[in-house]
Amino acid sequence: MIRIPRLAFLGVFILLMCAFFAFVGWPIALWWLLLIPVGVGVWVQRTQTTVSAEGLDLRTVLGKRHLDWSQLKGVRIPKRGYVRADLVDGGEVKLPAVSYDRVRELANASGGRIPDPFAQPSASSTAKATGSEKADATTADANDSAEEAGTGATTTPNSAGTANGTSGTDTTAASAVDAEKTDPPARDE
């Protein structure tokens, strides 16, 4: 069962104290402020995703839903908010209380039905890399080193899968001219 962390009740208590101080100042008009921490407390208590052998049970404040494993195509991790379940019929369902940092817990509880996106690839799968993938990696490394050196050179793979360095200008002369423009000559006093 994946729930909102129980530490959230500390936030509910702080919210209650803030609302209570305003309530004490003008109780007839501000009594409704005490309903806000109660609502947040109910949200913390009810919101959960339960993983079972039958599927996923999703529970929110206002309802619940059951998803069978056969209905689930995969999961999607958005930049913000809760993880989303992609359904076979093309729909999408938000998984309550499952955020980015709880995906591993969801994957472990699913018994392998949901793959762990943080798992390290095995040594056998990395050994099966093709020559073109290795050439792409060499090209990317060469481009990174060219950018770090500031030469403006780019590297592209040729048809044989090896990397060729190309440069549109003479980088040595350009670097010397740039250095003269930015660094004033030193004065002897």
KOLLO-333111 format. One line per field, with one value per atom (N, C-alpha, C, O): chain; atom name; residue number from 0; residue in one letter; x negated, z, y. Coordinates in steps of 0.05 Angstrom, whole numbers. Layout:
N
mol <- c(A,...)
atom <- c(CA,...)
seq <- c(NUM,...)
type <- c(A,...)
c1 <- c(X,...)
c3 <- c(Z,...)
c2 <- c(Y,...)
END
This chain:
189
mol <- c(A,A,A,A,A,A,A,A,A,A,A,A,A,A,A,A,A,A,A,A,A,A,A,A,A,A,A,A,A,A,A,A,A,A,A,A,A,A,A,A,A,A,A,A,A,A,A,A,A,A,A,A,A,A,A,A,A,A,A,A,A,A,A,A,A,A,A,A,A,A,A,A,A,A,A,A,A,A,A,A,A,A,A,A,A,A,A,A,A,A,A,A,A,A,A,A,A,A,A,A,A,A,A,A,A,A,A,A,A,A,A,A,A,A,A,A,A,A,A,A,A,A,A,A,A,A,A,A,A,A,A,A,A,A,A,A,A,A,A,A,A,A,A,A,A,A,A,A,A,A,A,A,A,A,A,A,A,A,A,A,A,A,A,A,A,A,A,A,A,A,A,A,A,A,A,A,A,A,A,A,A,A,A,A,A,A,A,A,A,A,A,A,A,A,A,A,A,A,A,A,A,A,A,A,A,A,A,A,A,A,A,A,A,A,A,A,A,A,A,A,A,A,A,A,A,A,A,A,A,A,A,A,A,A,A,A,A,A,A,A,A,A,A,A,A,A,A,A,A,A,A,A,A,A,A,A,A,A,A,A,A,A,A,A,A,A,A,A,A,A,A,A,A,A,A,A,A,A,A,A,A,A,A,A,A,A,A,A,A,A,A,A,A,A,A,A,A,A,A,A,A,A,A,A,A,A,A,A,A,A,A,A,A,A,A,A,A,A,A,A,A,A,A,A,A,A,A,A,A,A,A,A,A,A,A,A,A,A,A,A,A,A,A,A,A,A,A,A,A,A,A,A,A,A,A,A,A,A,A,A,A,A,A,A,A,A,A,A,A,A,A,A,A,A,A,A,A,A,A,A,A,A,A,A,A,A,A,A,A,A,A,A,A,A,A,A,A,A,A,A,A,A,A,A,A,A,A,A,A,A,A,A,A,A,A,A,A,A,A,A,A,A,A,A,A,A,A,A,A,A,A,A,A,A,A,A,A,A,A,A,A,A,A,A,A,A,A,A,A,A,A,A,A,A,A,A,A,A,A,A,A,A,A,A,A,A,A,A,A,A,A,A,A,A,A,A,A,A,A,A,A,A,A,A,A,A,A,A,A,A,A,A,A,A,A,A,A,A,A,A,A,A,A,A,A,A,A,A,A,A,A,A,A,A,A,A,A,A,A,A,A,A,A,A,A,A,A,A,A,A,A,A,A,A,A,A,A,A,A,A,A,A,A,A,A,A,A,A,A,A,A,A,A,A,A,A,A,A,A,A,A,A,A,A,A,A,A,A,A,A,A,A,A,A,A,A,A,A,A,A,A,A,A,A,A,A,A,A,A,A,A,A,A,A,A,A,A,A,A,A,A,A,A,A,A,A,A,A,A,A,A,A,A,A,A,A,A,A,A,A,A,A,A,A,A,A,A,A,A,A,A,A,A,A,A,A,A,A,A,A,A,A,A,A,A,A,A,A,A,A,A,A,A,A,A,A,A,A,A,A,A,A,A,A,A,A,A,A,A,A,A,A,A,A,A,A,A,A,A,A,A,A,A,A,A,A,A,A,A,A,A,A,A,A,A,A,A,A,A,A,A,A,A,A,A,A,A,A,A,A,A,A,A,A,A,A,A,A,A,A,A,A,A,A,A,A,A,A,A,A,A,A,A,A,A,A,A,A,A,A,A,A,A,A,A,A,A,A,A,A,A,A,A,A,A,A)
atom <- c(N,CA,C,O,N,CA,C,O,N,CA,C,O,N,CA,C,O,N,CA,C,O,N,CA,C,O,N,CA,C,O,N,CA,C,O,N,CA,C,O,N,CA,C,O,N,CA,C,O,N,CA,C,O,N,CA,C,O,N,CA,C,O,N,CA,C,O,N,CA,C,O,N,CA,C,O,N,CA,C,O,N,CA,C,O,N,CA,C,O,N,CA,C,O,N,CA,C,O,N,CA,C,O,N,CA,C,O,N,CA,C,O,N,CA,C,O,N,CA,C,O,N,CA,C,O,N,CA,C,O,N,CA,C,O,N,CA,C,O,N,CA,C,O,N,CA,C,O,N,CA,C,O,N,CA,C,O,N,CA,C,O,N,CA,C,O,N,CA,C,O,N,CA,C,O,N,CA,C,O,N,CA,C,O,N,CA,C,O,N,CA,C,O,N,CA,C,O,N,CA,C,O,N,CA,C,O,N,CA,C,O,N,CA,C,O,N,CA,C,O,N,CA,C,O,N,CA,C,O,N,CA,C,O,N,CA,C,O,N,CA,C,O,N,CA,C,O,N,CA,C,O,N,CA,C,O,N,CA,C,O,N,CA,C,O,N,CA,C,O,N,CA,C,O,N,CA,C,O,N,CA,C,O,N,CA,C,O,N,CA,C,O,N,CA,C,O,N,CA,C,O,N,CA,C,O,N,CA,C,O,N,CA,C,O,N,CA,C,O,N,CA,C,O,N,CA,C,O,N,CA,C,O,N,CA,C,O,N,CA,C,O,N,CA,C,O,N,CA,C,O,N,CA,C,O,N,CA,C,O,N,CA,C,O,N,CA,C,O,N,CA,C,O,N,CA,C,O,N,CA,C,O,N,CA,C,O,N,CA,C,O,N,CA,C,O,N,CA,C,O,N,CA,C,O,N,CA,C,O,N,CA,C,O,N,CA,C,O,N,CA,C,O,N,CA,C,O,N,CA,C,O,N,CA,C,O,N,CA,C,O,N,CA,C,O,N,CA,C,O,N,CA,C,O,N,CA,C,O,N,CA,C,O,N,CA,C,O,N,CA,C,O,N,CA,C,O,N,CA,C,O,N,CA,C,O,N,CA,C,O,N,CA,C,O,N,CA,C,O,N,CA,C,O,N,CA,C,O,N,CA,C,O,N,CA,C,O,N,CA,C,O,N,CA,C,O,N,CA,C,O,N,CA,C,O,N,CA,C,O,N,CA,C,O,N,CA,C,O,N,CA,C,O,N,CA,C,O,N,CA,C,O,N,CA,C,O,N,CA,C,O,N,CA,C,O,N,CA,C,O,N,CA,C,O,N,CA,C,O,N,CA,C,O,N,CA,C,O,N,CA,C,O,N,CA,C,O,N,CA,C,O,N,CA,C,O,N,CA,C,O,N,CA,C,O,N,CA,C,O,N,CA,C,O,N,CA,C,O,N,CA,C,O,N,CA,C,O,N,CA,C,O,N,CA,C,O,N,CA,C,O,N,CA,C,O,N,CA,C,O,N,CA,C,O,N,CA,C,O,N,CA,C,O,N,CA,C,O,N,CA,C,O,N,CA,C,O,N,CA,C,O,N,CA,C,O,N,CA,C,O,N,CA,C,O,N,CA,C,O,N,CA,C,O,N,CA,C,O,N,CA,C,O,N,CA,C,O,N,CA,C,O,N,CA,C,O,N,CA,C,O,N,CA,C,O,N,CA,C,O,N,CA,C,O,N,CA,C,O,N,CA,C,O,N,CA,C,O,N,CA,C,O,N,CA,C,O,N,CA,C,O,N,CA,C,O,N,CA,C,O,N,CA,C,O,N,CA,C,O,N,CA,C,O,N,CA,C,O,N,CA,C,O,N,CA,C,O,N,CA,C,O,N,CA,C,O,N,CA,C,O,N,CA,C,O,N,CA,C,O)
seq <- c(0,0,0,0,1,1,1,1,2,2,2,2,3,3,3,3,4,4,4,4,5,5,5,5,6,6,6,6,7,7,7,7,8,8,8,8,9,9,9,9,10,10,10,10,11,11,11,11,12,12,12,12,13,13,13,13,14,14,14,14,15,15,15,15,16,16,16,16,17,17,17,17,18,18,18,18,19,19,19,19,20,20,20,20,21,21,21,21,22,22,22,22,23,23,23,23,24,24,24,24,25,25,25,25,26,26,26,26,27,27,27,27,28,28,28,28,29,29,29,29,30,30,30,30,31,31,31,31,32,32,32,32,33,33,33,33,34,34,34,34,35,35,35,35,36,36,36,36,37,37,37,37,38,38,38,38,39,39,39,39,40,40,40,40,41,41,41,41,42,42,42,42,43,43,43,43,44,44,44,44,45,45,45,45,46,46,46,46,47,47,47,47,48,48,48,48,49,49,49,49,50,50,50,50,51,51,51,51,52,52,52,52,53,53,53,53,54,54,54,54,55,55,55,55,56,56,56,56,57,57,57,57,58,58,58,58,59,59,59,59,60,60,60,60,61,61,61,61,62,62,62,62,63,63,63,63,64,64,64,64,65,65,65,65,66,66,66,66,67,67,67,67,68,68,68,68,69,69,69,69,70,70,70,70,71,71,71,71,72,72,72,72,73,73,73,73,74,74,74,74,75,75,75,75,76,76,76,76,77,77,77,77,78,78,78,78,79,79,79,79,80,80,80,80,81,81,81,81,82,82,82,82,83,83,83,83,84,84,84,84,85,85,85,85,86,86,86,86,87,87,87,87,88,88,88,88,89,89,89,89,90,90,90,90,91,91,91,91,92,92,92,92,93,93,93,93,94,94,94,94,95,95,95,95,96,96,96,96,97,97,97,97,98,98,98,98,99,99,99,99,100,100,100,100,101,101,101,101,102,102,102,102,103,103,103,103,104,104,104,104,105,105,105,105,106,106,106,106,107,107,107,107,108,108,108,108,109,109,109,109,110,110,110,110,111,111,111,111,112,112,112,112,113,113,113,113,114,114,114,114,115,115,115,115,116,116,116,116,117,117,117,117,118,118,118,118,119,119,119,119,120,120,120,120,121,121,121,121,122,122,122,122,123,123,123,123,124,124,124,124,125,125,125,125,126,126,126,126,127,127,127,127,128,128,128,128,129,129,129,129,130,130,130,130,131,131,131,131,132,132,132,132,133,133,133,133,134,134,134,134,135,135,135,135,136,136,136,136,137,137,137,137,138,138,138,138,139,139,139,139,140,140,140,140,141,141,141,141,142,142,142,142,143,143,143,143,144,144,144,144,145,145,145,145,146,146,146,146,147,147,147,147,148,148,148,148,149,149,149,149,150,150,150,150,151,151,151,151,152,152,152,152,153,153,153,153,154,154,154,154,155,155,155,155,156,156,156,156,157,157,157,157,158,158,158,158,159,159,159,159,160,160,160,160,161,161,161,161,162,162,162,162,163,163,163,163,164,164,164,164,165,165,165,165,166,166,166,166,167,167,167,167,168,168,168,168,169,169,169,169,170,170,170,170,171,171,171,171,172,172,172,172,173,173,173,173,174,174,174,174,175,175,175,175,176,176,176,176,177,177,177,177,178,178,178,178,179,179,179,179,180,180,180,180,181,181,181,181,182,182,182,182,183,183,183,183,184,184,184,184,185,185,185,185,186,186,186,186,187,187,187,187,188,188,188,188)
type <- c(M,M,M,M,I,I,I,I,R,R,R,R,I,I,I,I,P,P,P,P,R,R,R,R,L,L,L,L,A,A,A,A,F,F,F,F,L,L,L,L,G,G,G,G,V,V,V,V,F,F,F,F,I,I,I,I,L,L,L,L,L,L,L,L,M,M,M,M,C,C,C,C,A,A,A,A,F,F,F,F,F,F,F,F,A,A,A,A,F,F,F,F,V,V,V,V,G,G,G,G,W,W,W,W,P,P,P,P,I,I,I,I,A,A,A,A,L,L,L,L,W,W,W,W,W,W,W,W,L,L,L,L,L,L,L,L,L,L,L,L,I,I,I,I,P,P,P,P,V,V,V,V,G,G,G,G,V,V,V,V,G,G,G,G,V,V,V,V,W,W,W,W,V,V,V,V,Q,Q,Q,Q,R,R,R,R,T,T,T,T,Q,Q,Q,Q,T,T,T,T,T,T,T,T,V,V,V,V,S,S,S,S,A,A,A,A,E,E,E,E,G,G,G,G,L,L,L,L,D,D,D,D,L,L,L,L,R,R,R,R,T,T,T,T,V,V,V,V,L,L,L,L,G,G,G,G,K,K,K,K,R,R,R,R,H,H,H,H,L,L,L,L,D,D,D,D,W,W,W,W,S,S,S,S,Q,Q,Q,Q,L,L,L,L,K,K,K,K,G,G,G,G,V,V,V,V,R,R,R,R,I,I,I,I,P,P,P,P,K,K,K,K,R,R,R,R,G,G,G,G,Y,Y,Y,Y,V,V,V,V,R,R,R,R,A,A,A,A,D,D,D,D,L,L,L,L,V,V,V,V,D,D,D,D,G,G,G,G,G,G,G,G,E,E,E,E,V,V,V,V,K,K,K,K,L,L,L,L,P,P,P,P,A,A,A,A,V,V,V,V,S,S,S,S,Y,Y,Y,Y,D,D,D,D,R,R,R,R,V,V,V,V,R,R,R,R,E,E,E,E,L,L,L,L,A,A,A,A,N,N,N,N,A,A,A,A,S,S,S,S,G,G,G,G,G,G,G,G,R,R,R,R,I,I,I,I,P,P,P,P,D,D,D,D,P,P,P,P,F,F,F,F,A,A,A,A,Q,Q,Q,Q,P,P,P,P,S,S,S,S,A,A,A,A,S,S,S,S,S,S,S,S,T,T,T,T,A,A,A,A,K,K,K,K,A,A,A,A,T,T,T,T,G,G,G,G,S,S,S,S,E,E,E,E,K,K,K,K,A,A,A,A,D,D,D,D,A,A,A,A,T,T,T,T,T,T,T,T,A,A,A,A,D,D,D,D,A,A,A,A,N,N,N,N,D,D,D,D,S,S,S,S,A,A,A,A,E,E,E,E,E,E,E,E,A,A,A,A,G,G,G,G,T,T,T,T,G,G,G,G,A,A,A,A,T,T,T,T,T,T,T,T,T,T,T,T,P,P,P,P,N,N,N,N,S,S,S,S,A,A,A,A,G,G,G,G,T,T,T,T,A,A,A,A,N,N,N,N,G,G,G,G,T,T,T,T,S,S,S,S,G,G,G,G,T,T,T,T,D,D,D,D,T,T,T,T,T,T,T,T,A,A,A,A,A,A,A,A,S,S,S,S,A,A,A,A,V,V,V,V,D,D,D,D,A,A,A,A,E,E,E,E,K,K,K,K,T,T,T,T,D,D,D,D,P,P,P,P,P,P,P,P,A,A,A,A,R,R,R,R,D,D,D,D,E,E,E,E)
c1 <- c(-17,0,-18,-35,-13,-29,-10,11,-17,0,-16,-41,-2,-15,-31,-20,-55,-71,-57,-45,-58,-45,-56,-43,-79,-91,-74,-76,-57,-39,-20,-9,-14,4,-9,6,-35,-48,-40,-34,-40,-31,-1,6,15,43,46,62,30,31,22,35,1,-8,14,20,27,49,72,85,77,99,92,110,67,60,63,72,55,58,87,95,104,132,145,163,135,147,141,159,117,111,129,138,134,152,181,195,189,215,220,242,200,203,207,221,195,199,227,236,241,268,283,286,292,304,329,334,345,371,366,381,346,342,321,322,303,281,282,262,306,309,302,293,307,303,273,267,255,227,218,199,233,226,233,224,249,256,232,231,215,192,173,167,163,146,160,147,186,201,201,197,206,206,179,177,158,131,124,112,133,129,143,132,167,182,168,167,157,143,118,112,103,79,86,72,108,116,126,119,142,155,139,142,122,108,87,68,91,71,74,95,53,53,45,24,62,56,50,66,28,20,26,18,41,48,43,35,48,45,66,61,88,109,105,113,91,86,80,69,88,84,111,130,112,135,127,109,141,135,157,181,149,169,162,140,182,180,201,215,202,222,250,267,256,284,291,314,272,279,256,234,262,242,245,267,224,224,206,185,213,196,187,203,161,150,138,121,148,136,109,104,92,66,69,53,91,95,103,99,113,120,96,97,74,51,31,21,24,4,-23,-43,-25,-50,-45,-23,-67,-65,-82,-101,-74,-88,-95,-79,-119,-128,-130,-149,-111,-112,-132,-142,-138,-157,-146,-161,-120,-108,-83,-71,-76,-51,-55,-77,-33,-33,-39,-35,-49,-54,-27,-7,-28,-4,-5,-27,17,19,31,53,17,28,44,34,68,86,86,78,94,95,114,108,136,155,147,162,123,113,117,108,131,136,112,91,115,94,107,127,94,105,82,60,88,68,67,88,43,40,36,15,57,55,32,28,18,-4,-29,-48,-30,-54,-67,-59,-88,-103,-130,-134,-147,-172,-188,-200,-190,-206,-194,-207,-169,-156,-153,-140,-164,-160,-174,-163,-197,-211,-194,-193,-181,-164,-140,-132,-130,-108,-118,-104,-141,-152,-158,-152,-168,-174,-148,-146,-127,-102,-87,-71,-92,-77,-87,-75,-109,-119,-130,-128,-141,-152,-133,-141,-107,-88,-93,-88,-104,-113,-143,-154,-158,-187,-198,-187,-221,-234,-250,-270,-243,-258,-285,-302,-291,-317,-336,-359,-328,-345,-368,-365,-391,-415,-414,-405,-422,-421,-442,-463,-435,-454,-478,-478,-500,-525,-521,-534,-504,-500,-487,-493,-468,-455,-473,-471,-492,-510,-532,-543,-538,-558,-548,-564,-522,-510,-508,-494,-520,-519,-530,-551,-517,-526,-548,-553,-561,-582,-573,-587,-549,-538,-533,-538,-524,-520,-547,-549,-568,-594,-605,-617,-599,-608,-594,-606,-568,-553,-564,-566,-571,-583,-610,-616,-626,-652,-648,-662,-628,-622,-613,-622,-596,-587,-610,-611,-628,-651,-669,-679,-673,-690,-678,-692,-652,-638,-640,-645,-637,-639,-667,-670,-688,-715,-721,-736,-709,-714,-700,-711,-676,-663,-678,-680,-688,-704,-729,-737,-741,-766,-760,-778,-735,-728,-738,-740,-743,-754,-734,-740,-709,-688,-688,-673,-704,-705,-681,-672,-672,-650,-660,-678,-648,-656,-632,-611,-635,-613,-623,-646,-605,-614,-614,-597,-633,-633,-620,-609,-620,-605,-618,-605,-644,-657,-652,-660,-639,-632,-653,-651,-673,-693,-688,-673,-699,-694,-715,-739,-706,-724,-721,-699,-743,-741,-742,-758,-723,-723,-722,-710,-733,-732,-730,-744,-713,-709,-730,-734,-745,-765,-790,-790,-811,-836,-832,-833,-829,-823,-846,-842,-871,-894,-896,-901,-893,-895,-871,-875,-848,-824,-827,-819,-838,-842,-862,-858,-883,-903,-892,-897,-875,-863,-843,-843,-827,-808,-823,-813,-845,-860,-871,-872,-880,-890,-868,-872,-843,-821,-812,-804,-812,-801,-822,-814,-847,-867,-884,-898,-883,-900,-929,-935,-948,-976,-983,-972,-1002,-1011,-1029,-1045,-1027,-1044,-1066,-1062,-1089,-1112,-1114,-1116,-1113,-1114,-1138,-1142)
c3 <- c(0,0,0,17,-19,-21,-13,-26,8,18,19,15,24,29,55,74,57,81,106,105,128,153,164,181,156,165,155,166,136,126,147,146,167,188,205,218,205,219,205,218,179,164,169,170,172,178,206,209,225,252,251,264,236,233,220,228,199,186,206,205,222,242,262,269,271,289,276,289,251,237,234,239,227,224,251,253,272,299,309,320,304,313,299,311,273,259,269,272,275,285,312,317,330,356,354,370,334,330,322,331,307,298,292,268,313,309,292,278,294,279,249,234,240,211,200,177,217,208,217,216,225,233,211,216,186,163,158,145,169,166,179,171,199,213,195,200,175,156,137,127,132,114,125,110,150,159,162,159,167,168,140,138,120,92,84,71,91,84,99,88,124,139,127,126,118,104,79,72,64,39,45,31,66,73,81,74,96,106,84,84,65,45,20,8,12,-14,-13,4,-30,-30,-56,-70,-62,-84,-72,-60,-74,-64,-87,-106,-85,-105,-95,-73,-111,-103,-126,-148,-122,-143,-166,-189,-159,-179,-196,-219,-184,-198,-179,-158,-188,-172,-162,-177,-136,-124,-118,-102,-131,-129,-112,-118,-91,-73,-70,-63,-74,-70,-49,-39,-44,-24,-33,-16,-58,-67,-81,-88,-85,-98,-98,-88,-111,-114,-140,-152,-150,-175,-174,-161,-188,-189,-218,-237,-222,-248,-248,-232,-266,-269,-283,-297,-279,-292,-322,-337,-332,-360,-373,-397,-357,-367,-369,-383,-356,-353,-375,-379,-391,-412,-402,-410,-384,-373,-355,-349,-345,-329,-341,-356,-336,-346,-322,-305,-322,-300,-310,-325,-303,-312,-295,-275,-304,-290,-263,-243,-261,-236,-232,-251,-207,-200,-197,-194,-197,-192,-218,-240,-214,-236,-249,-236,-275,-290,-301,-310,-301,-312,-340,-343,-360,-388,-391,-384,-400,-403,-431,-450,-434,-460,-479,-503,-469,-486,-494,-507,-486,-494,-473,-476,-451,-430,-411,-414,-392,-373,-346,-343,-325,-298,-279,-281,-263,-243,-220,-210,-211,-189,-163,-159,-146,-123,-104,-100,-94,-75,-86,-71,-112,-125,-140,-163,-128,-142,-152,-149,-164,-175,-155,-163,-131,-111,-100,-86,-107,-98,-120,-116,-144,-166,-161,-168,-148,-142,-123,-126,-103,-85,-100,-94,-120,-136,-153,-155,-165,-181,-165,-173,-141,-123,-114,-113,-108,-99,-121,-116,-146,-169,-176,-192,-165,-170,-199,-211,-210,-237,-259,-282,-253,-273,-283,-306,-265,-273,-270,-248,-292,-291,-274,-274,-261,-246,-264,-276,-267,-286,-276,-291,-251,-239,-238,-229,-248,-247,-265,-287,-257,-273,-294,-288,-319,-339,-333,-321,-340,-334,-352,-372,-344,-359,-387,-406,-389,-415,-435,-459,-426,-444,-453,-476,-436,-444,-462,-478,-460,-477,-505,-524,-509,-535,-552,-572,-543,-558,-586,-589,-606,-633,-640,-624,-662,-670,-675,-670,-685,-691,-664,-663,-644,-618,-606,-594,-610,-600,-616,-604,-642,-658,-649,-648,-643,-634,-607,-603,-590,-564,-568,-555,-587,-593,-604,-597,-622,-633,-611,-611,-593,-572,-554,-545,-547,-531,-544,-531,-570,-585,-586,-583,-590,-590,-563,-561,-541,-514,-509,-498,-518,-513,-530,-522,-554,-571,-559,-560,-547,-534,-510,-504,-494,-470,-477,-463,-500,-508,-520,-522,-528,-539,-567,-576,-581,-608,-629,-651,-624,-644,-664,-683,-659,-677,-672,-649,-693,-690,-700,-717,-691,-699,-710,-698,-734,-746,-753,-761,-752,-760,-790,-803,-800,-829,-834,-815,-859,-865,-853,-850,-846,-834,-804,-792,-792,-764,-746,-722,-758,-742,-742,-759,-723,-720,-735,-732,-749,-763,-751,-747,-745,-734,-757,-775,-756,-777,-763,-741,-776,-764,-787,-807,-783,-804,-804,-825,-783,-781,-768,-757,-771,-757,-728,-722,-710,-683,-668,-648,-675,-661,-666,-647,-691,-697,-684,-674,-685,-674,-644,-633,-631,-602,-595,-575,-610,-605,-609,-593,-630,-634,-612,-602,-603,-582,-556,-541,-550,-526,-526,-505,-549,-551,-546,-534,-556,-553,-524,-515,-509,-483,-461,-440,-465,-445,-453,-473,-437,-443,-437,-419,-450,-445,-417,-406,-405,-378,-378,-397,-358,-357,-337,-315,-344,-325,-312,-326,-286,-272,-255,-241)
c2 <- c(-23,0,25,27,42,67,90,94,104,126,152,152,173,199,194,183,204,199,210,232,196,203,229,242,237,262,286,308,281,302,311,334,294,302,324,340,327,349,375,395,375,398,405,428,384,388,401,419,393,405,434,451,441,469,485,508,474,488,493,514,473,476,498,514,500,522,549,568,551,577,584,607,565,571,576,593,563,567,596,608,606,633,654,673,650,668,664,684,640,634,648,659,647,659,689,701,702,731,739,760,723,730,704,697,690,663,663,643,683,682,683,670,697,700,680,673,670,654,624,610,615,587,567,545,575,558,552,533,568,563,537,525,528,503,479,456,483,461,454,432,474,469,448,429,450,428,401,380,401,376,363,339,379,369,358,338,373,364,338,320,336,311,287,265,291,270,262,238,281,275,258,239,266,251,222,204,219,193,175,151,185,168,163,141,181,178,156,157,136,113,97,98,82,63,36,34,16,-11,-30,-32,-44,-63,-91,-98,-106,-134,-152,-144,-178,-197,-193,-201,-181,-176,-151,-150,-132,-107,-84,-87,-60,-36,-26,-24,-19,-6,22,28,41,69,82,79,96,109,138,145,155,184,192,175,218,228,222,214,225,223,197,193,179,154,134,139,111,90,77,78,64,50,26,27,5,-19,-22,-21,-27,-32,-61,-67,-78,-104,-102,-82,-121,-121,-122,-112,-135,-137,-110,-106,-91,-65,-46,-26,-53,-36,-41,-63,-20,-23,-15,-27,5,14,38,46,50,74,96,90,120,144,161,166,171,188,217,224,234,262,278,268,302,319,327,329,332,340,323,313,320,306,277,267,263,234,219,228,194,176,169,167,165,159,131,122,117,90,93,104,82,82,56,34,59,36,25,39,1,-13,2,3,12,26,54,68,62,89,110,133,103,122,125,112,142,148,152,166,141,144,153,142,173,181,161,153,154,136,152,164,154,171,162,139,182,179,166,161,161,150,172,179,184,204,192,168,208,199,183,162,192,179,153,138,147,122,101,81,107,88,62,40,62,37,20,-4,33,18,5,-17,20,9,-15,-35,-12,-34,-59,-81,-55,-78,-92,-116,-76,-87,-101,-119,-94,-106,-133,-147,-142,-169,-172,-193,-150,-151,-144,-142,-139,-131,-102,-96,-86,-59,-59,-63,-54,-55,-32,-10,-37,-16,1,-8,27,44,52,62,47,54,30,33,7,-17,-14,-3,-23,-22,-44,-67,-39,-60,-81,-76,-106,-128,-126,-112,-140,-140,-152,-143,-172,-185,-166,-167,-149,-131,-109,-99,-100,-79,-91,-76,-117,-129,-133,-137,-133,-137,-111,-111,-90,-65,-69,-81,-58,-61,-41,-23,-45,-27,1,20,4,31,46,70,32,45,53,75,37,44,68,86,69,92,117,139,115,138,148,172,130,137,151,171,141,153,181,200,184,210,230,253,221,239,246,270,227,234,254,272,250,269,297,317,298,324,338,362,322,333,344,366,329,339,363,380,365,388,413,435,409,432,441,465,422,429,444,463,437,450,477,494,482,508,511,534,490,493,498,507,492,495,472,473,452,429,410,408,397,378,351,350,330,303,289,289,277,263,235,232,215,188,186,197,171,165,138,126,129,105,80,60,81,58,56,37,76,75,87,86,100,113,143,153,157,186,202,196,222,240,268,277,281,308,328,326,347,368,395,397,414,441,461,458,480,500,522,535,526,547,537,516,553,547,555,579,536,542,554,569,548,559,588,604,597,626,641,663,629,642,646,666,626,627,649,663,652,673,700,718,704,730,737,759,717,722,729,746,716,722,750,763,760,787,808,829,802,820,822,843,800,800,806,818,800,805,829,829,851,874,867,851,880,875,883,903,869,876,900,903,917,941,938,926,947,947,974,994,975,1000,1002,1022)
END
